[in-house]
Amino acid sequence: MTNCVSHFDRLVASVRRIVQAPTPGFDQVLSQCLEDIDALRNSERITAEQREALRFLVLGVSMHSA
């Protein structure tokens, strides 16, 4: 379980770095990030709760940048 938590913590840190550094094409980056999150969930590499937490990070930034 420690590896799973550690892996998720790294995912959270990566998503935070992505959303805190807007670049040209930022909307496409966020869209790809959401697709990757869904792929992780579909392959059961993260839980449904972890998926929602990651999506919240991405969508929260997306809503504030609109």
C-alpha positions as CSV (number, residue, x, y, z in Angstrom):
1,M,0.0,0.0,0.0
2,T,2.9,2.4,0.7
3,N,3.9,2.2,-3.0
4,C,0.3,3.1,-4.0
5,V,0.3,6.1,-1.7
6,S,3.7,7.2,-2.8
7,H,2.7,6.9,-6.4
8,F,-0.5,8.9,-5.8
9,D,1.5,11.6,-4.0
10,R,3.8,11.9,-6.9
11,L,0.8,12.2,-9.2
12,V,-0.6,15.0,-7.1
13,A,2.7,16.8,-7.1
14,S,3.0,16.4,-10.9
15,V,-0.6,17.7,-11.5
16,R,0.0,20.7,-9.3
17,R,3.2,21.6,-11.2
18,I,1.3,21.3,-14.5
19,V,-1.6,23.5,-13.4
20,Q,0.6,26.1,-11.7
21,A,2.6,26.8,-14.8
22,P,0.3,27.9,-17.6
23,T,2.0,27.8,-21.1
24,P,0.8,28.3,-24.6
25,G,-1.7,25.5,-25.3
26,F,-2.6,25.3,-21.6
27,D,-6.2,24.1,-22.4
28,Q,-4.8,21.2,-24.4
29,V,-2.4,20.3,-21.6
30,L,-5.3,20.2,-19.1
31,S,-7.4,18.1,-21.5
32,Q,-4.5,15.6,-21.9
33,C,-4.0,15.6,-18.2
34,L,-7.7,14.7,-17.7
35,E,-7.4,11.9,-20.3
36,D,-4.4,10.5,-18.6
37,I,-6.1,10.6,-15.2
38,D,-9.1,8.6,-16.7
39,A,-6.7,6.1,-18.3
40,L,-5.0,5.5,-14.9
41,R,-8.5,4.9,-13.4
42,N,-9.6,2.7,-16.2
43,S,-6.5,0.5,-15.8
44,E,-7.1,0.5,-12.0
45,R,-3.8,2.1,-11.2
46,I,-5.7,4.7,-9.1
47,T,-8.9,4.5,-7.1
48,A,-12.1,6.3,-8.0
49,E,-11.5,8.7,-5.1
50,Q,-7.9,9.4,-6.3
51,R,-9.3,10.1,-9.8
52,E,-11.7,12.6,-8.4
53,A,-9.1,14.3,-6.3
54,L,-6.8,14.7,-9.4
55,R,-9.7,15.9,-11.6
56,F,-10.6,18.5,-8.9
57,L,-7.0,19.9,-9.1
58,V,-7.2,20.2,-12.9
59,L,-10.8,21.4,-13.1
60,G,-10.4,23.8,-10.3
61,V,-7.6,25.6,-12.1
62,S,-9.6,25.3,-15.4
63,M,-12.6,27.0,-13.8
64,H,-10.5,29.8,-12.3
65,S,-8.7,30.5,-15.6
66,A,-12.0,30.9,-17.6
